[in-house]
Amino acid sequence: MRIAVAGATGEVGRMMSQVLQEMGILPSQIAFLASARSEGKEILFNGKNYRVKELTEEILKEGFDYVLFSAGGSASRRFAPIAAKAGSVVIDNSSAFRMDQDVPLVVPEINGNLLRGYRGIVANPNCSTIQMVLSLYRIHERFGIRTIVVSTYQAVSGAGRKGIIELEFQEKGNIESSAFIKQIHRNLVPQIGDIMADGFSTEEMKMVDETRKILDDGNISIWPTTIRVPVEYGHSESIFVETRDPFELEEIHEALRNSEDVVLSEEMITPLEVAGTDLTYVSRVRTFDNRRFLMWNIADNIRVGAATNAVRILKEHLRLNNPA
Ligand SMILES: NC(=O)c1ccc[n+]([C@@H]2O[C@H](COP(=O)([O-])OP(=O)(O)OC[C@H]3O[C@@H](n4cnc5c(N)ncnc54)[C@H](OP(=O)(O)O)[C@@H]3O)[C@@H](O)[C@H]2O)c1
């Protein structure tokens, strides 16, 4: 098997390489690609050092089985179709193709079946969306979700390397802001992405559109507020859900326990505890009645929200299309 990682020097790219090794996916050939700035840098993979190469059209024509993209939207828009045309299955972390009708938007635990017989570009959803749908898909199957009101508390690593560097700089007294629109140290910023004419942000609309696409239900009413907080790794979400059918709270617990890669925890979980894990944790599930409930939902944004989901897509695609 031949794999290329495009954006290999970034937060998500480095984690994808790590998760590939952790999951024992050790291709016979692997290429690490990034911008010209990184050419020649070294990446250690499975005990061997590899030199980073510049992402170019030519290199993608070498015919990789899988190309994992995390090099930003414009690089994906330019290069992902070239890789797909060369016969590779492309797993793209950017938002470039997520809402294209012909492109599957995949969280393998929920709709991995879309990968059967599929070749071309597969989109990896937005980090906040992945962890939310993982915790809600069984509840939606069983009771039908009518409304979701969600406030996110998103780590600075969600903005990539530059987000972490900005927080660290500000912790040392430099108060300039460029990755975020206001100071993030000792503060929070209730805007992620650009604000559009209707007042919602682009990040908020990703949660609306992508959740409906993954759960295959355009009627779910979704009301997000996305907030950047001075946490390094781990996105948290306060989620209010209204269902179509009535439930007993124990039935919500049961649906959560039956959700793959989700842990219903009796203890409250905080970002420091989820950093470095591949599970989504739900705690503080509570209700006043039998149609609405609140919960606290939390996961590592770089792993569950990006790298691990991408590698899980690769693994599921392999399993479905290359039966042993
Ligand atoms: N961080 C998250 O939580 C998260 C979650 C889900 C999805 N994503 C998406 O994943 C992508 C990468 O995010 P990140 O957080 O890893 O960002 P990052 O830390 O800033 O890394 C960006 C990577 O892309 C490379 N790159 C940038 N422009 C390029 C170009 N023109 N050609 C080739 N390579 C280029 C960079 O290479 P150099 O090092 O050479 O500059 C670097 O390897 C983005 O599309 C982002 O929206 C991120």
Ligand as a Chemical Component Dictionary entry (heavy atoms), coordinates in Angstrom:
data_LIG
# 
_chem_comp.id                   LIG 
_chem_comp.type                 NON-POLYMER 
_chem_comp.pdbx_formal_charge   0 
_chem_comp.three_letter_code    LIG 
# 
loop_
_chem_comp_atom.comp_id 
_chem_comp_atom.atom_id 
_chem_comp_atom.alt_atom_id 
_chem_comp_atom.type_symbol 
_chem_comp_atom.charge 
_chem_comp_atom.model_Cartn_x 
_chem_comp_atom.model_Cartn_y 
_chem_comp_atom.model_Cartn_z 
_chem_comp_atom.pdbx_ordinal 
LIG N1  N1  N 0  -6.607  21.873 13.760 1  
LIG C1  C1  C 0  -7.798  21.259 13.793 2  
LIG O1  O1  O 0  -8.388  20.999 14.872 3  
LIG C2  C2  C 0  -8.458  20.832 12.517 4  
LIG C3  C3  C 0  -9.559  20.024 12.616 5  
LIG C4  C4  C 0  -10.208 19.611 11.461 6  
LIG C5  C5  C 0  -9.731  20.023 10.244 7  
LIG N2  N2  N 1  -8.649  20.835 10.159 8  
LIG C6  C6  C 0  -8.223  21.231 8.814  9  
LIG O2  O2  O 0  -6.989  20.605 8.499  10 
LIG C7  C7  C 0  -6.203  21.474 7.683  11 
LIG C8  C8  C 0  -4.846  21.673 8.346  12 
LIG O3  O3  O 0  -5.025  22.184 9.640  13 
LIG P1  P1  P 0  -3.843  22.234 10.711 14 
LIG O4  O4  O 0  -4.505  22.579 11.982 15 
LIG O5  O5  O -1 -2.982  21.035 10.640 16 
LIG O6  O6  O 0  -2.997  23.516 10.172 17 
LIG P2  P2  P 0  -1.459  23.863 10.369 18 
LIG O7  O7  O 0  -0.924  23.378 11.665 19 
LIG O8  O8  O 0  -1.357  25.319 10.074 20 
LIG O9  O9  O 0  -0.711  23.053 9.182  21 
LIG C9  C9  C 0  -0.930  23.352 7.821  22 
LIG C10 C10 C 0  -0.182  22.353 6.960  23 
LIG O10 O10 O 0  -0.506  22.613 5.587  24 
LIG C11 C11 C 0  0.704   22.840 4.857  25 
LIG N3  N3  N 0  0.436   23.784 3.784  26 
LIG C12 C12 C 0  -0.057  25.038 3.881  27 
LIG N4  N4  N 0  -0.181  25.586 2.652  28 
LIG C13 C13 C 0  0.268   24.666 1.760  29 
LIG C14 C14 C 0  0.402   24.635 0.357  30 
LIG N5  N5  N 0  0.056   25.671 -0.413 31 
LIG N6  N6  N 0  0.920   23.525 -0.211 32 
LIG C15 C15 C 0  1.283   22.463 0.533  33 
LIG N7  N7  N 0  1.168   22.434 1.876  34 
LIG C16 C16 C 0  0.666   23.522 2.480  35 
LIG C17 C17 C 0  1.673   23.362 5.897  36 
LIG O11 O11 O 0  2.997   23.194 5.420  37 
LIG P3  P3  P 0  4.203   24.125 5.960  38 
LIG O12 O12 O 0  4.539   23.590 7.323  39 
LIG O13 O13 O 0  5.265   23.852 4.961  40 
LIG O14 O14 O 0  3.702   25.515 5.977  41 
LIG C18 C18 C 0  1.322   22.440 7.067  42 
LIG O15 O15 O 0  1.879   21.166 6.864  43 
LIG C19 C19 C 0  -7.030  22.728 7.495  44 
LIG O16 O16 O 0  -7.751  22.617 6.294  45 
LIG C20 C20 C 0  -7.953  22.726 8.678  46 
LIG O17 O17 O 0  -9.149  23.435 8.435  47 
LIG C21 C21 C 0  -7.991  21.237 11.266 48 
# 
loop_
_chem_comp_bond.comp_id 
_chem_comp_bond.atom_id_1 
_chem_comp_bond.atom_id_2 
_chem_comp_bond.value_order 
_chem_comp_bond.pdbx_ordinal 
LIG N1  C1  SING 1  
LIG C1  O1  DOUB 2  
LIG C1  C2  SING 3  
LIG C2  C3  SING 4  
LIG C2  C21 DOUB 5  
LIG C3  C4  DOUB 6  
LIG C4  C5  SING 7  
LIG C5  N2  DOUB 8  
LIG N2  C6  SING 9  
LIG N2  C21 SING 10 
LIG C6  O2  SING 11 
LIG C6  C20 SING 12 
LIG O2  C7  SING 13 
LIG C7  C8  SING 14 
LIG C7  C19 SING 15 
LIG C8  O3  SING 16 
LIG O3  P1  SING 17 
LIG P1  O4  DOUB 18 
LIG P1  O5  SING 19 
LIG P1  O6  SING 20 
LIG O6  P2  SING 21 
LIG P2  O7  DOUB 22 
LIG P2  O8  SING 23 
LIG P2  O9  SING 24 
LIG O9  C9  SING 25 
LIG C9  C10 SING 26 
LIG C10 O10 SING 27 
LIG C10 C18 SING 28 
LIG O10 C11 SING 29 
LIG C11 N3  SING 30 
LIG C11 C17 SING 31 
LIG N3  C12 SING 32 
LIG N3  C16 SING 33 
LIG C12 N4  DOUB 34 
LIG N4  C13 SING 35 
LIG C13 C14 SING 36 
LIG C13 C16 DOUB 37 
LIG C14 N5  SING 38 
LIG C14 N6  DOUB 39 
LIG N6  C15 SING 40 
LIG C15 N7  DOUB 41 
LIG N7  C16 SING 42 
LIG C17 O11 SING 43 
LIG C17 C18 SING 44 
LIG O11 P3  SING 45 
LIG P3  O12 DOUB 46 
LIG P3  O13 SING 47 
LIG P3  O14 SING 48 
LIG C18 O15 SING 49 
LIG C19 O16 SING 50 
LIG C19 C20 SING 51 
LIG C20 O17 SING 52 
# 
